[in-house]
Every structure is written in structure tokens, then in C-alpha cells.
């Protein structure tokens, strides 16, 4: 997540709503959000999904936990891109290429 926040401007070309979704409780997300904002001058908004309802709906639930990765939904809420990847932030150029390809297909 640090790599993403270090290069948030790379997402500016995409005209879509972006969120960080986690099954962490809101108070823990707020601590992380505040630290990211302090360190990088901003952060994507967080969505707390402690019951993993949304996470399960988009296919990112992994037993009692969640997969790391990213998902793009079309305007109807259908998944158009789902990538499970623990290293998506470290592989940001590849991540951005995947997002751009899916975005252009919308």
C-alpha cells in the first residue's frame, strides 16, 4: 500500500471512484488512513467491510480472510477485472497496465 500511495498521481488518469476495501474495523482503518495522509499528503478513501460482504461479492474472500489485489466494477456493479496479487503495489507498472486495459474496455 505504501508503493501505491507513493505514486497516487498515477491513478489520476482514471475517471472512476477508487477505494481501499478491507475487513478491518473502521477504527483501525482510520489509524492507517491518518498515517498514510500524514506521510503522503492524502489517501484513497477506505471502506470497512468487517463481515466481508462486498469482499465476498467481488470474489476476493479467502476463507476467513481476504485476498490482496484489486477489482474494477462497471457502472452496473459487474466485475470487469479481478486480480489476486499480494505484490500489486511492488508491481505497480503491471498493476496500472491491467487497470488501464480494463478501464479502456468500459
The first five atom37 places (N, CA, C, CB, O) and aatype in JSON, in Angstrom:
{
  "aatype": [20, 20, 20, 20, 20, 20, 20, 20, 20, 20, 20, 20, 20, 20, 20, 20, 20, 20, 20, 20, 20, 20, 20, 20, 20, 20, 20, 20, 20, 20, 20, 20, 20, 20, 20, 20, 20, 20, 20, 20, 20, 20, 20, 20, 20, 20, 20, 20, 20, 20, 20, 20, 20, 20, 20, 20, 20, 20, 20, 20, 20, 20, 20, 20, 20, 20, 20, 20, 20, 20, 20, 20, 20, 20, 20, 20, 20, 20, 20, 20, 20, 20, 20, 20, 20, 20, 20, 20, 20, 20, 20, 20, 20, 20, 20, 20, 20, 20, 20, 20, 20, 20, 20, 20, 20, 20],
  "atom_mask": [
    [1, 1, 1, 1, 1],
    [1, 1, 1, 1, 1],
    [1, 1, 1, 1, 1],
    [1, 1, 1, 1, 1],
    [1, 1, 1, 1, 1],
    [1, 1, 1, 1, 1],
    [1, 1, 1, 1, 1],
    [1, 1, 1, 1, 1],
    [1, 1, 1, 1, 1],
    [1, 1, 1, 1, 1],
    [1, 1, 1, 1, 1],
    [1, 1, 1, 1, 1],
    [1, 1, 1, 1, 1],
    [1, 1, 1, 1, 1],
    [1, 1, 1, 1, 1],
    [1, 1, 1, 1, 1],
    [1, 1, 1, 1, 1],
    [1, 1, 1, 1, 1],
    [1, 1, 1, 1, 1],
    [1, 1, 1, 1, 1],
    [1, 1, 1, 1, 1],
    [1, 1, 1, 1, 1],
    [1, 1, 1, 1, 1],
    [1, 1, 1, 1, 1],
    [1, 1, 1, 1, 1],
    [1, 1, 1, 1, 1],
    [1, 1, 1, 1, 1],
    [1, 1, 1, 1, 1],
    [1, 1, 1, 1, 1],
    [1, 1, 1, 1, 1],
    [1, 1, 1, 1, 1],
    [1, 1, 1, 1, 1],
    [1, 1, 1, 1, 1],
    [1, 1, 1, 1, 1],
    [1, 1, 1, 1, 1],
    [1, 1, 1, 1, 1],
    [1, 1, 1, 1, 1],
    [1, 1, 1, 1, 1],
    [1, 1, 1, 1, 1],
    [1, 1, 1, 1, 1],
    [1, 1, 1, 1, 1],
    [1, 1, 1, 1, 1],
    [1, 1, 1, 1, 1],
    [1, 1, 1, 1, 1],
    [1, 1, 1, 1, 1],
    [1, 1, 1, 1, 1],
    [1, 1, 1, 1, 1],
    [1, 1, 1, 1, 1],
    [1, 1, 1, 1, 1],
    [1, 1, 1, 1, 1],
    [1, 1, 1, 1, 1],
    [1, 1, 1, 1, 1],
    [1, 1, 1, 1, 1],
    [1, 1, 1, 1, 1],
    [1, 1, 1, 1, 1],
    [1, 1, 1, 1, 1],
    [1, 1, 1, 1, 1],
    [1, 1, 1, 1, 1],
    [1, 1, 1, 1, 1],
    [1, 1, 1, 1, 1],
    [1, 1, 1, 1, 1],
    [1, 1, 1, 1, 1],
    [1, 1, 1, 1, 1],
    [1, 1, 1, 1, 1],
    [1, 1, 1, 1, 1],
    [1, 1, 1, 1, 1],
    [1, 1, 1, 1, 1],
    [1, 1, 1, 1, 1],
    [1, 1, 1, 1, 1],
    [1, 1, 1, 1, 1],
    [1, 1, 1, 1, 1],
    [1, 1, 1, 1, 1],
    [1, 1, 1, 1, 1],
    [1, 1, 1, 1, 1],
    [1, 1, 1, 1, 1],
    [1, 1, 1, 1, 1],
    [1, 1, 1, 1, 1],
    [1, 1, 1, 1, 1],
    [1, 1, 1, 1, 1],
    [1, 1, 1, 1, 1],
    [1, 1, 1, 1, 1],
    [1, 1, 1, 1, 1],
    [1, 1, 1, 1, 1],
    [1, 1, 1, 1, 1],
    [1, 1, 1, 1, 1],
    [1, 1, 1, 1, 1],
    [1, 1, 1, 1, 1],
    [1, 1, 1, 1, 1],
    [1, 1, 1, 1, 1],
    [1, 1, 1, 1, 1],
    [1, 1, 1, 1, 1],
    [1, 1, 1, 1, 1],
    [1, 1, 1, 1, 1],
    [1, 1, 1, 1, 1],
    [1, 1, 1, 1, 1],
    [1, 1, 1, 1, 1],
    [1, 1, 1, 1, 1],
    [1, 1, 1, 1, 1],
    [1, 1, 1, 1, 1],
    [1, 1, 1, 1, 1],
    [1, 1, 1, 1, 1],
    [1, 1, 1, 1, 1],
    [1, 1, 1, 1, 1],
    [1, 1, 1, 1, 1],
    [1, 1, 1, 1, 1],
    [1, 1, 1, 1, 1]
  ],
  "atom_positions": [
    [[0.81, -1.18, 0.0], [0.0, 0.0, 0.0], [0.87, 1.26, 0.0], [-0.93, -0.01, 1.19], [0.47, 2.3, -0.53]],
    [[2.04, 1.16, 0.59], [2.95, 2.3, 0.62], [3.36, 2.66, -0.81], [4.2, 1.99, 1.48], [3.4, 3.84, -1.17]],
    [[3.67, 1.64, -1.63], [4.07, 1.92, -3.01], [2.96, 2.64, -3.77], [4.45, 0.61, -3.72], [3.23, 3.56, -4.53]],
    [[1.73, 2.22, -3.56], [0.59, 2.87, -4.22], [0.5, 4.33, -3.79], [-0.72, 2.14, -3.91], [0.39, 5.22, -4.63]],
    [[0.54, 4.57, -2.5], [0.39, 5.94, -2.01], [1.57, 6.82, -2.4], [0.23, 5.93, -0.5], [1.43, 8.03, -2.51]],
    [[2.71, 6.22, -2.59], [3.86, 6.97, -3.05], [3.68, 7.44, -4.49], [5.12, 6.13, -2.93], [4.36, 8.37, -4.93]],
    [[2.76, 6.79, -5.23], [2.55, 7.12, -6.64], [1.06, 7.32, -6.96], [3.12, 6.02, -7.52], [0.62, 6.99, -8.06]],
    [[0.29, 7.84, -6.01], [-1.15, 8.03, -6.21], [-1.47, 8.83, -7.47], [-1.76, 8.71, -5.01], [-2.5, 8.61, -8.1]],
    [[-0.61, 9.76, -7.83], [-0.86, 10.58, -9.01], [-0.98, 9.74, -10.27], [0.25, 11.6, -9.18], [-1.57, 10.18, -11.25]],
    [[-0.43, 8.53, -10.27], [-0.53, 7.64, -11.43], [-1.98, 7.23, -11.7], [0.33, 6.39, -11.21], [-2.3, 6.8, -12.81]],
    [[-2.84, 7.35, -10.7], [-4.25, 6.97, -10.87], [-5.11, 8.13, -11.37], [-4.8, 6.45, -9.55], [-6.29, 7.94, -11.66]],
    [[-4.53, 9.32, -11.47], [-5.3, 10.5, -11.86], [-5.94, 10.38, -13.24], [-4.41, 11.71, -11.82], [-6.96, 11.02, -13.5]],
    [[-5.35, 9.59, -14.12], [-5.89, 9.49, -15.48], [-7.19, 8.71, -15.55], [-4.86, 8.83, -16.39], [-7.88, 8.75, -16.57]],
    [[-7.54, 8.0, -14.48], [-8.74, 7.16, -14.49], [-9.9, 7.91, -13.84], [-8.48, 5.83, -13.75], [-9.84, 8.28, -12.67]],
    [[-10.96, 8.13, -14.62], [-12.15, 8.82, -14.12], [-13.09, 7.79, -13.51], [-12.85, 9.61, -15.26], [-14.1, 7.42, -14.1]],
    [[-12.73, 7.34, -12.3], [-13.58, 6.38, -11.6], [-13.36, 6.54, -10.11], [-13.28, 4.93, -12.06], [-12.33, 7.05, -9.66]],
    [[-14.33, 6.09, -9.34], [-14.22, 6.11, -7.89], [-13.3, 4.97, -7.46], [-15.62, 5.99, -7.21], [-13.42, 3.85, -7.95]],
    [[-12.39, 5.28, -6.54], [-11.44, 4.27, -6.06], [-11.47, 4.24, -4.55], [-10.01, 4.56, -6.58], [-11.54, 5.28, -3.89]],
    [[-11.42, 3.03, -4.02], [-11.48, 2.82, -2.58], [-10.52, 1.71, -2.18], [-12.92, 2.5, -2.12], [-10.17, 0.85, -2.99]],
    [[-10.13, 1.73, -0.94], [-9.42, 0.63, -0.33], [-10.46, -0.09, 0.53], [-8.16, 1.11, 0.53], [-11.03, 0.5, 1.44]],
    [[-10.7, -1.36, 0.23], [-11.7, -2.14, 0.95], [-10.98, -3.17, 1.8], [-12.72, -2.82, -0.02], [-10.09, -3.87, 1.33]],
    [[-11.38, -3.24, 3.06], [-10.73, -4.15, 3.99], [-11.77, -4.67, 4.97], [-9.56, -3.46, 4.74], [-12.78, -4.02, 5.23]],
    [[-11.51, -5.85, 5.52], [-12.41, -6.36, 6.54], [-12.0, -5.9, 7.94], [-12.46, -7.89, 6.5], [-12.53, -6.38, 8.94]],
    [[-11.06, -4.97, 8.01], [-10.68, -4.37, 9.29], [-11.8, -3.47, 9.79], [-9.36, -3.57, 9.15], [-12.56, -2.91, 9.0]],
    [[-11.88, -3.34, 11.1], [-12.86, -2.45, 11.72], [-12.52, -0.99, 11.4], [-12.91, -2.68, 13.27], [-11.35, -0.67, 11.18]],
    [[-13.52, -0.12, 11.36], [-13.3, 1.29, 10.98], [-12.23, 2.0, 11.8], [-14.57, 2.05, 11.1], [-11.47, 2.8, 11.25]],
    [[-12.15, 1.74, 13.1], [-11.16, 2.45, 13.91], [-9.73, 2.11, 13.5], [-11.37, 2.13, 15.4], [-8.85, 2.96, 13.59]],
    [[-9.5, 0.89, 13.05], [-8.16, 0.51, 12.58], [-7.87, 1.12, 11.2], [-8.02, -1.02, 12.52], [-6.75, 1.53, 10.92]],
    [[-8.89, 1.16, 10.37], [-8.72, 1.79, 9.06], [-8.44, 3.28, 9.21], [-9.97, 1.57, 8.2], [-7.63, 3.83, 8.47]],
    [[-9.09, 3.92, 10.17], [-8.87, 5.35, 10.39], [-7.43, 5.62, 10.8], [-9.84, 5.88, 11.47], [-6.81, 6.58, 10.33]],
    [[-6.88, 4.77, 11.66], [-5.48, 4.93, 12.04], [-4.56, 4.84, 10.82], [-5.08, 3.86, 13.09], [-3.65, 5.66, 10.67]],
    [[-4.79, 3.85, 9.97], [-3.97, 3.7, 8.76], [-4.19, 4.87, 7.81], [-4.29, 2.37, 8.06], [-3.23, 5.41, 7.26]],
    [[-5.45, 5.25, 7.61], [-5.76, 6.39, 6.73], [-5.03, 7.64, 7.22], [-7.29, 6.64, 6.68], [-4.4, 8.34, 6.42]],
    [[-5.11, 7.92, 8.51], [-4.46, 9.12, 9.06], [-2.95, 9.05, 8.87], [-4.8, 9.27, 10.56], [-2.32, 10.07, 8.55]],
    [[-2.35, 7.89, 9.07], [-0.9, 7.76, 8.9], [-0.5, 7.93, 7.43], [-0.43, 6.38, 9.43], [0.49, 8.6, 7.13]],
    [[-1.27, 7.33, 6.52], [-0.98, 7.49, 5.09], [-1.13, 8.95, 4.66], [-1.91, 6.6, 4.25], [-0.32, 9.47, 3.9]],
    [[-2.16, 9.6, 5.16], [-2.38, 11.01, 4.83], [-1.24, 11.87, 5.37], [-3.73, 11.5, 5.4], [-0.77, 12.79, 4.69]],
    [[-0.81, 11.58, 6.58], [0.31, 12.32, 7.18], [1.59, 12.12, 6.38], [0.53, 11.88, 8.64], [2.32, 13.07, 6.11]],
    [[1.84, 10.88, 5.99], [3.1, 10.56, 5.3], [3.1, 10.99, 3.84], [3.37, 9.08, 5.38], [4.12, 11.46, 3.33]],
    [[1.93, 10.84, 3.15], [1.9, 11.07, 1.7], [1.04, 12.26, 1.29], [1.41, 9.85, 1.01], [0.96, 12.57, 0.1]],
    [[0.41, 12.93, 2.24], [-0.4, 14.09, 1.9], [-1.8, 13.74, 1.42], [0.28, 14.89, 0.86], [-2.54, 14.62, 1.0]],
    [[-2.17, 12.49, 1.48], [-3.51, 12.06, 1.08], [-3.59, 10.55, 1.0], [-3.89, 12.67, -0.27], [-2.59, 9.85, 1.09]],
    [[-4.8, 10.07, 0.84], [-5.03, 8.64, 0.72], [-6.32, 8.4, -0.04], [-5.07, 7.96, 2.12], [-7.2, 9.25, -0.07]],
    [[-6.41, 7.24, -0.64], [-7.7, 6.82, -1.16], [-8.61, 6.58, 0.04], [-7.58, 5.54, -2.05], [-8.14, 6.22, 1.11]],
    [[-9.93, 6.78, -0.13], [-10.84, 6.51, 0.98], [-10.91, 5.02, 1.29], [-12.25, 7.05, 0.66], [-10.73, 4.18, 0.41]],
    [[-11.17, 4.72, 2.53], [-11.29, 3.34, 2.99], [-12.76, 2.96, 3.14], [-10.55, 3.15, 4.33], [-13.59, 3.79, 3.51]],
    [[-13.06, 1.7, 2.87], [-14.37, 1.12, 3.15], [-14.14, -0.05, 4.09], [-15.12, 0.68, 1.83], [-13.37, -0.96, 3.8]],
    [[-14.83, -0.01, 5.23], [-14.75, -1.1, 6.19], [-15.83, -2.12, 5.87], [-14.9, -0.58, 7.66], [-17.01, -1.79, 5.79]],
    [[-15.42, -3.35, 5.68], [-16.33, -4.46, 5.36], [-16.04, -5.61, 6.32], [-16.17, -4.91, 3.86], [-15.58, -6.67, 5.9]],
    [[-16.31, -5.41, 7.64], [-15.91, -6.41, 8.63], [-16.57, -7.77, 8.44], [-16.22, -5.9, 9.99], [-16.01, -8.78, 8.87]],
    [[-17.73, -7.83, 7.81], [-18.38, -9.11, 7.54], [-17.99, -9.68, 6.18], [-19.89, -8.95, 7.61], [-18.46, -10.75, 5.8]],
    [[-17.14, -8.96, 5.46], [-16.65, -9.36, 4.12], [-17.77, -9.55, 3.1], [-15.86, -10.64, 4.23], [-17.64, -10.37, 2.19]],
    [[-18.85, -8.8, 3.25], [-19.98, -8.91, 2.32], [-19.58, -8.47, 0.92], [-21.16, -8.07, 2.81], [-19.75, -9.21, -0.05]],
    [[-19.04, -7.27, 0.8], [-18.61, -6.76, -0.5], [-17.42, -7.57, -1.01], [-18.23, -5.26, -0.41], [-17.35, -7.91, -2.19]],
    [[-16.5, -7.87, -0.12], [-15.31, -8.64, -0.49], [-15.72, -9.99, -1.09], [-14.4, -8.85, 0.73], [-15.15, -10.41, -2.1]],
    [[-16.68, -10.65, -0.49], [-17.19, -11.93, -1.0], [-17.9, -11.74, -2.34], [-18.14, -12.59, 0.02], [-17.73, -12.53, -3.26]],
    [[-18.69, -10.68, -2.44], [-19.45, -10.4, -3.67], [-18.55, -10.23, -4.89], [-20.3, -9.15, -3.48], [-18.92, -10.62, -5.99]],
    [[-17.37, -9.64, -4.69], [-16.46, -9.43, -5.82], [-15.43, -10.55, -5.96], [-15.74, -8.09, -5.66], [-14.52, -10.47, -6.79]],
    [[-15.59, -11.6, -5.15], [-14.74, -12.77, -5.3], [-13.36, -12.66, -4.69], [-14.59, -13.08, -6.72], [-12.42, -13.31, -5.14]],
    [[-13.22, -11.82, -3.65], [-11.9, -11.64, -3.04], [-11.84, -12.2, -1.62], [-11.54, -10.16, -3.02], [-10.9, -11.91, -0.88]],
    [[-12.83, -13.0, -1.23], [-12.81, -13.62, 0.09], [-12.01, -14.92, 0.0], [-14.25, -13.89, 0.62], [-12.15, -15.69, -0.95]],
    [[-11.19, -15.15, 1.0], [-10.32, -16.32, 1.04], [-10.5, -16.99, 2.4], [-8.82, -15.93, 0.8], [-9.72, -16.77, 3.32]],
    [[-11.54, -17.8, 2.52], [-11.84, -18.43, 3.8], [-12.26, -17.38, 4.81], [-10.62, -19.2, 4.33], [-13.21, -16.64, 4.58]],
    [[-11.55, -17.33, 5.93], [-11.85, -16.34, 6.97], [-11.13, -15.02, 6.76], [-11.5, -16.9, 8.32], [-11.29, -14.09, 7.55]],
    [[-10.36, -14.92, 5.71], [-9.6, -13.71, 5.45], [-9.92, -13.23, 4.02], [-8.06, -13.96, 5.62], [-10.91, -13.66, 3.43]],
    [[-9.1, -12.35, 3.49], [-9.34, -11.83, 2.14], [-8.06, -11.95, 1.32], [-9.82, -10.36, 2.19], [-6.94, -11.99, 1.84]],
    [[-8.26, -12.01, 0.02], [-7.12, -11.92, -0.89], [-6.69, -10.47, -0.99], [-7.47, -12.5, -2.3], [-7.49, -9.55, -0.78]],
    [[-5.44, -10.26, -1.3], [-4.96, -8.92, -1.64], [-4.99, -8.81, -3.15], [-3.52, -8.65, -1.07], [-4.74, -9.78, -3.87]],
    [[-5.3, -7.64, -3.61], [-5.35, -7.42, -5.04], [-6.22, -6.22, -5.36], [-5.88, -8.65, -5.74], [-6.33, -5.29, -4.56]],
    [[-6.83, -6.24, -6.53], [-7.66, -5.12, -6.96], [-8.78, -5.61, -7.85], [-6.83, -4.06, -7.68], [-8.68, -6.65, -8.5]],
    [[-9.85, -4.83, -7.86], [-11.07, -5.17, -8.6], [-11.58, -3.9, -9.26], [-12.15, -5.8, -7.67], [-11.52, -2.82, -8.67]],
    [[-12.09, -4.04, -10.47], [-12.81, -2.95, -11.13], [-14.22, -3.43, -11.41], [-12.08, -2.5, -12.46], [-14.44, -4.52, -11.94]],
    [[-15.18, -2.58, -11.03], [-16.59, -2.84, -11.31], [-17.06, -1.88, -12.39], [-17.45, -2.7, -10.03], [-16.64, -0.73, -12.43]],
    [[-17.93, -2.37, -13.28], [-18.52, -1.48, -14.27], [-19.65, -0.68, -13.61], [-19.04, -2.28, -15.51], [-19.96, -0.93, -12.44]],
    [[-20.27, 0.26, -14.32], [-21.34, 1.06, -13.71], [-22.52, 0.24, -13.19], [-21.84, 2.06, -14.71], [-23.29, 0.73, -12.36]],
    [[-22.68, -0.98, -13.65], [-23.77, -1.84, -13.17], [-23.34, -2.71, -11.99], [-24.26, -2.73, -14.31], [-24.13, -3.52, -11.51]],
    [[-22.12, -2.56, -11.53], [-21.63, -3.33, -10.4], [-21.08, -4.69, -10.76], [-22.72, -3.51, -9.42], [-20.8, -5.5, -9.88]],
    [[-20.91, -4.95, -12.05], [-20.34, -6.23, -12.5], [-18.81, -6.16, -12.49], [-20.85, -6.59, -13.92], [-18.23, -5.14, -12.87]],
    [[-18.18, -7.22, -12.06], [-16.72, -7.28, -12.02], [-16.18, -7.38, -13.45], [-16.24, -8.48, -11.16], [-16.53, -8.31, -14.19]],
    [[-15.34, -6.42, -13.83], [-14.7, -6.47, -15.15], [-13.22, -6.81, -15.05], [-14.89, -5.14, -15.87], [-12.59, -7.18, -16.04]],
    [[-12.67, -6.68, -13.85], [-11.28, -7.05, -13.61], [-11.15, -7.45, -12.15], [-10.3, -5.87, -13.97], [-11.58, -6.73, -11.25]],
    [[-10.55, -8.61, -11.93], [-10.24, -9.06, -10.57], [-8.86, -9.68, -10.63], [-11.31, -10.09, -10.02], [-8.62, -10.64, -11.37]],
    [[-7.97, -9.14, -9.84], [-6.61, -9.63, -9.83], [-6.19, -9.89, -8.39], [-5.65, -8.63, -10.51], [-6.11, -8.97, -7.58]],
    [[-5.91, -11.15, -8.08], [-5.37, -11.53, -6.78], [-3.86, -11.46, -6.91], [-5.85, -12.97, -6.34], [-3.26, -12.14, -7.74]],
    [[-3.24, -10.62, -6.07], [-1.8, -10.42, -6.17], [-1.31, -9.74, -4.9], [-1.44, -9.57, -7.43], [-1.61, -8.57, -4.66]],
    [[-0.57, -10.46, -4.09], [-0.01, -9.88, -2.87], [1.02, -8.79, -3.15], [0.62, -10.97, -2.04], [1.34, -8.01, -2.25]],
    [[1.52, -8.73, -4.34], [2.62, -7.81, -4.67], [2.2, -6.72, -5.65], [3.79, -8.57, -5.23], [3.04, -6.15, -6.35]],
    [[0.9, -6.43, -5.73], [0.41, -5.47, -6.72], [1.04, -4.09, -6.54], [-1.1, -5.35, -6.64], [1.27, -3.38, -7.52]],
    [[1.33, -3.7, -5.31], [1.95, -2.39, -5.08], [3.4, -2.37, -5.52], [1.86, -2.02, -3.62], [3.87, -1.37, -6.07]],
    [[4.11, -3.46, -5.28], [5.5, -3.56, -5.7], [5.6, -3.67, -7.22], [6.18, -4.77, -5.04], [6.61, -3.3, -7.82]],
    [[4.54, -4.17, -7.83], [4.49, -4.35, -9.29], [3.57, -3.3, -9.9], [4.01, -5.78, -9.65], [2.77, -3.6, -10.79]],
    [[3.68, -2.07, -9.42], [2.74, -1.02, -9.81], [2.66, -0.78, -11.32], [3.12, 0.25, -9.13], [1.56, -0.56, -11.82]],
    [[3.76, -0.82, -12.08], [3.61, -0.64, -13.53], [2.69, -1.69, -14.16], [4.98, -0.68, -14.2], [1.87, -1.37, -15.02]],
    [[2.83, -2.94, -13.74], [1.97, -4.01, -14.27], [0.53, -3.82, -13.79], [2.5, -5.4, -13.85], [-0.42, -4.04, -14.54]],
    [[0.38, -3.43, -12.53], [-0.95, -3.17, -11.97], [-1.64, -2.07, -12.76], [-0.85, -2.77, -10.48], [-2.8, -2.22, -13.15]],
    [[-0.94, -0.98, -13.01], [-1.52, 0.13, -13.76], [-1.87, -0.27, -15.19], [-0.57, 1.32, -13.78], [-2.88, 0.18, -15.73]],
    [[-1.05, -1.11, -15.81], [-1.35, -1.58, -17.17], [-2.63, -2.42, -17.17], [-0.17, -2.42, -17.73], [-3.45, -2.27, -18.07]],
    [[-2.81, -3.29, -16.17], [-4.04, -4.08, -16.07], [-5.25, -3.17, -15.89], [-3.95, -5.07, -14.9], [-6.28, -3.35, -16.54]],
    [[-5.11, -2.2, -14.99], [-6.22, -1.28, -14.73], [-6.56, -0.48, -15.98], [-5.87, -0.33, -13.56], [-7.73, -0.31, -16.32]],
    [[-5.53, 0.01, -16.66], [-5.76, 0.82, -17.86], [-6.47, 0.0, -18.94], [-4.41, 1.36, -18.41], [-7.4, 0.5, -19.59]],
    [[-6.06, -1.23, -19.15], [-6.7, -2.08, -20.15], [-8.18, -2.3, -19.82], [-5.98, -3.42, -20.26], [-9.03, -2.19, -20.7]],
    [[-8.47, -2.62, -18.58], [-9.86, -2.83, -18.16], [-10.66, -1.54, -18.25], [-9.92, -3.39, -16.74], [-11.81, -1.54, -18.68]],
    [[-10.06, -0.44, -17.85], [-10.72, 0.87, -17.88], [-11.09, 1.25, -19.31], [-9.82, 1.94, -17.26], [-12.2, 1.72, -19.56]],
    [[-10.17, 1.06, -20.23], [-10.44, 1.39, -21.63], [-11.52, 0.52, -22.24], [-9.18, 1.26, -22.45], [-12.17, 0.91, -23.21]],
    [[-11.73, -0.67, -21.66], [-12.78, -1.57, -22.15], [-14.17, -1.26, -21.61], [-12.43, -2.98, -21.79], [-15.15, -1.85, -22.04]],
    [[-14.25, -0.33, -20.68], [-15.57, 0.03, -20.1], [-16.42, 0.8, -21.08], [-15.4, 0.85, -18.82], [-17.55, 1.18, -20.77]]
  ]
}
